[in-house]
Amino acid sequence: MRSLLRIRDFRLLFVGQAMSNWGNALTNLTLLILTERLTGSVAAVAVTAIAIALPQLLIGLVAGVYVDRWNRKAVMVASDVVRGLLVVAFVLVRSADQMWLLYAIAFVQAAVGTFFNPAKGAIIPAIVGMERLLAANSTMETARVVVGLLGTAAAGVWAGVTDVLWPIFVIDGATFVVSAGFEWAMRVDGTPERHKSRGSVGAEMVAGLRAATSSRTLVGVLVSAAVLMFGLGAVNVLLVPFVVGDLGISETWFGALEGAQVVAMVLGGSLVAVLAARLSATRVITGSLAGIGAVIATVSLVTRPWHLIVLLFVVGWFVTPLQASISTLVQSEVADEMRGRIGSAMGTVIEGANVASMALAGGAAAVVGTRGVFVGSGGVALLAAAASIVLFRGASSGSDHPVTRTVVPAEG
């Protein structure tokens, strides 16, 4: 990590993202709290969550095309500034009659955010070099987890001691602007290697999808990640009713449960950052998928709170390495001119699988019970691990070594 932070542009991006992610965590929880306070409706809370998730599904692929046409650094700066202004607009929502405004702002803000993540993913290789990608992604992901926990905790404390929530949105708006300043100060040239448009948006989007499916490694990443999220989405929905209903324990346990997982995620991410040069990204993905599947299936046997704390601690060791390795393979397997499109395609497919899983969770629980869903979800994650083994075998990147070269050819 120290060697990465000696890189000026990475240091600027790291600090800016830490501040922005902390602000995001503040707002994400505060929006749900505000919705519940104004409406008292679980359905309204669900609509808020859906408004945040929908843009990735609706415009994520198109956003990726423009990220590959425009200067990525400029996209990141503009996205942060616009989102900073939008988040402050949440202070205008003061009654249940204005919930439509909250939904609209949440949707637009998330839509602007669909441009940011693929731009960031595309620019990181230019900052740290291909040989340091896994370490850089692990470091960024670890920091995101830590500041996210701190932001969520801060929002919860604030909401618990005061009825006034609008300062949270002002603070988050400021973190976006500060983050934009750090990004603007980076010296990296954010222009794609081939930034001139060679066709319509639709044609370039199709070209990106074809490029993604031309690499066996990328197909393995896409399929295994989508299958995994089709299993885990239901777990995320059912964990709260399982803890409160099946186990019959207080919501106060959620602090310990989340804390156990976050500690393990930080430790796992730090370990990968240190050992990145010795690790194969494909093997990390397969091992993490298998580990997550086995642990989630075991949750069905939990009868005591401490059982769940132990299992969430174990699963946390696999989460950060998995996310960092997926990002690394996408960045290293894709030509610079297509990183925005393929990064967006990955996000869209994964989010689609997640939403589908969440939508099916209630019905599945009614049929086989919550514990039965956990067994099924664990089985789906193990299926994702098996798929990754098959698809990564013989991949052109060479699964026995860290991936350090581009294999998806440029258009033309």
Protein Blocks (a to p, Z undefined) as FASTA:
>chain_A
ZZmmmpmklmmmmmmmmmmmmmmmmmmmmmmmmmmmmnopaklmmmmmmmmmmmmmmmmm
mmmmmmmmmcfklmmmmmmmmmmmmmmmmmmpmbfklmmmmmmmmmmmmmmmmmmmmmmm
mmmmmmnopklmmmmmmmmmmmmmmmmmmmmmmmmmmmmmpcbfklmmmmmmmmmmmmmm
mmmmpmbdfbdfblcccbdfklmmmmmmmmmmmpmklmmmmmmmmmmmmmmmmmmmmmmm
mmmmmnopafklmmmmmmmmmmmmmmmmmmmmmmmmmpcfklmmmmmmmmmmmmmmmmmm
pcbfklmmmmmmmmmmmmmmmmmmmmmmmmmmpcfklmmmmmmmmmmmmmmmmmmmmmmm
mmmmmmnojklmmmmmmmmmmmmmmmmmmmmgopanopmbccfbdfbdceZZ
